[in-house]
Amino acid sequence: MVPDPGVLISAAISEKGAPWEVLRRWMAGGFDLVVSPRLLHELQSVLARGKFRRYLTYEDATEHVSWLHHEAEVVRDPAESVIRGAVEADPDDEYLVGLAGPWDAATPTFCQSTATYSTSRIGPSKTAKGTHWLIS
């Protein structure tokens, strides 16, 4: 499963809701969580912002990212030439689709997004916090 960084951010600041449930299921061994240096960097950069101090300290944010780095499956970031144009509505999320690419198609991949990705392997699941996409 390749999470959108927003899922990991939400799970870091609250142990409630769908994002926390994703982490809980991963920790219980329900699936492999796939991250990359770019995803971890984005997560660290966002959690370092001052507005997140009311939810967790900078040290806790850094520890959360470090924990994911050590516990999740870390893979290389996909080459830009491979993923360019994969997500028209949000090009910043193209690398997430690229991360999902090398894995077995039978392994579900979860991304949070409001974009409609151009692949037939994706189906939406509406929640109170937006649309979550299941890529299988």
Backbone torsions as a table, in degrees:
resi	resn	phi	psi	omega
1	MET	NA	132.4	177.0
2	VAL	-109.9	109.3	-179.3
3	PRO	-86.0	146.8	167.7
4	ASP	-67.2	142.3	178.8
5	PRO	-53.9	-29.6	178.1
6	GLY	-60.8	-33.5	176.8
7	VAL	-65.1	-45.0	-178.7
8	LEU	-69.6	-33.8	176.5
9	ILE	-65.5	-48.1	179.6
10	SER	-60.6	-40.5	179.5
11	ALA	-68.0	-31.5	-179.9
12	ALA	-69.9	-31.3	-175.2
13	ILE	-98.9	-10.3	179.5
14	SER	-152.3	134.6	177.0
15	GLU	-93.0	37.7	178.3
16	LYS	-134.1	157.2	172.9
17	GLY	88.1	178.8	-176.1
18	ALA	-60.5	-42.0	179.6
19	PRO	-60.6	-42.6	177.8
20	TRP	-64.7	-37.7	178.9
21	GLU	-62.3	-37.0	176.4
22	VAL	-60.5	-49.4	179.0
23	LEU	-63.8	-40.1	179.6
24	ARG	-60.3	-45.0	179.8
25	ARG	-65.9	-38.1	176.3
26	TRP	-63.5	-46.6	-179.0
27	MET	-62.7	-28.1	178.2
28	ALA	-81.6	-0.5	177.4
29	GLY	89.2	17.2	-178.2
30	GLY	-70.1	-23.2	-179.0
31	PHE	-170.2	168.8	174.1
32	ASP	-86.7	137.7	175.3
33	LEU	-100.5	122.7	-175.9
34	VAL	-107.4	125.8	176.9
35	VAL	-130.5	169.5	178.4
36	SER	-138.7	167.7	176.4
37	PRO	-55.2	-41.0	-179.9
38	ARG	-64.1	-43.5	179.3
39	LEU	-63.8	-44.8	180.0
40	LEU	-65.3	-38.2	177.5
41	HIS	-64.2	-44.3	178.5
42	GLU	-61.6	-43.9	179.1
43	LEU	-60.4	-47.8	179.9
44	GLN	-62.5	-43.4	-178.8
45	SER	-61.8	-43.1	-178.7
46	VAL	-70.5	-46.1	-178.7
47	LEU	-67.5	-17.5	178.0
48	ALA	-77.8	-12.9	-179.0
49	ARG	-65.4	144.0	-177.8
50	GLY	-56.4	-32.6	-176.6
51	LYS	-65.6	-14.5	179.3
52	PHE	-90.6	-4.7	-178.9
53	ARG	-63.6	-25.9	178.6
54	ARG	-71.5	-15.1	179.9
55	TYR	-102.7	-36.6	-179.5
56	LEU	-159.5	151.6	179.6
57	THR	-72.6	164.9	176.1
58	TYR	-60.2	-40.0	179.4
59	GLU	-62.9	-42.6	177.9
60	ASP	-64.4	-39.1	178.0
61	ALA	-62.7	-44.9	179.3
62	THR	-64.5	-40.2	178.2
63	GLU	-64.4	-38.6	178.5
64	HIS	-61.5	-46.2	179.8
65	VAL	-65.8	-41.9	178.3
66	SER	-62.4	-41.7	177.8
67	TRP	-59.8	-46.0	177.8
68	LEU	-62.8	-40.6	179.7
69	HIS	-59.7	-38.2	-177.5
70	HIS	-86.3	-27.3	-174.7
71	GLU	-99.4	-31.1	-178.8
72	ALA	-82.8	169.7	175.5
73	GLU	-83.4	109.8	-178.7
74	VAL	-93.9	123.1	178.8
75	VAL	-121.9	162.5	177.9
76	ARG	-65.4	150.1	173.3
77	ASP	-67.5	142.2	178.6
78	PRO	-69.6	151.6	177.4
79	ALA	-66.1	138.7	-179.6
80	GLU	-56.0	-37.6	-178.1
81	SER	-65.9	-25.7	-179.0
82	VAL	-78.5	-32.9	-171.6
83	ILE	-105.3	-9.0	-177.2
84	ARG	-56.4	126.2	178.6
85	GLY	88.3	2.7	-177.7
86	ALA	-70.4	-30.4	-178.2
87	VAL	-133.7	92.3	-177.5
88	GLU	-61.1	-43.0	-174.9
89	ALA	-67.9	-27.8	-179.2
90	ASP	-148.5	82.3	-177.6
91	PRO	-56.3	-25.1	178.3
92	ASP	-65.1	-19.2	179.2
93	ASP	-94.0	0.9	-178.1
94	GLU	-57.7	-37.5	-178.0
95	TYR	-64.1	-27.9	178.1
96	LEU	-66.0	-41.5	176.6
97	VAL	-64.7	-39.5	177.3
98	GLY	-63.2	-36.5	177.4
99	LEU	-66.0	-34.4	-179.6
100	ALA	-72.9	-24.7	-174.4
101	GLY	-55.8	-47.9	-174.0
102	PRO	-75.7	-8.1	-176.0
103	TRP	-87.0	158.9	178.1
104	ASP	-54.3	128.7	-177.1
105	ALA	-64.3	-17.2	178.1
106	ALA	-79.9	-12.2	179.7
107	THR	-88.2	118.1	-179.3
108	PRO	-64.6	145.3	177.0
109	THR	-125.6	130.8	-175.2
110	PHE	-110.9	126.0	173.3
111	CYS	-131.0	143.2	173.9
112	GLN	-98.1	126.2	-179.0
113	SER	-165.8	159.1	171.1
114	THR	-104.5	0.1	179.6
115	ALA	-81.2	152.3	172.8
116	THR	-101.9	109.5	-178.6
117	TYR	-78.4	147.3	-174.5
118	SER	-90.5	66.9	173.6
119	THR	-148.1	144.0	-176.6
120	SER	-76.9	-5.5	-177.5
121	ARG	-86.0	6.9	-173.7
122	ILE	-112.8	138.7	176.0
123	GLY	-137.7	143.4	-176.4
124	PRO	-86.1	154.3	172.3
125	SER	-138.9	109.8	-176.0
126	LYS	-76.6	139.1	173.2
127	THR	-136.4	175.1	-179.0
128	ALA	-63.9	-24.9	-176.4
129	LYS	-101.8	15.8	177.7
130	GLY	128.8	-162.0	-179.1
131	THR	-105.4	131.8	176.4
132	HIS	-111.3	136.0	-176.3
133	TRP	-108.8	130.3	177.7
134	LEU	-102.6	113.9	178.7
135	ILE	-103.1	120.8	-179.3
136	SER	-117.5	NA	NA
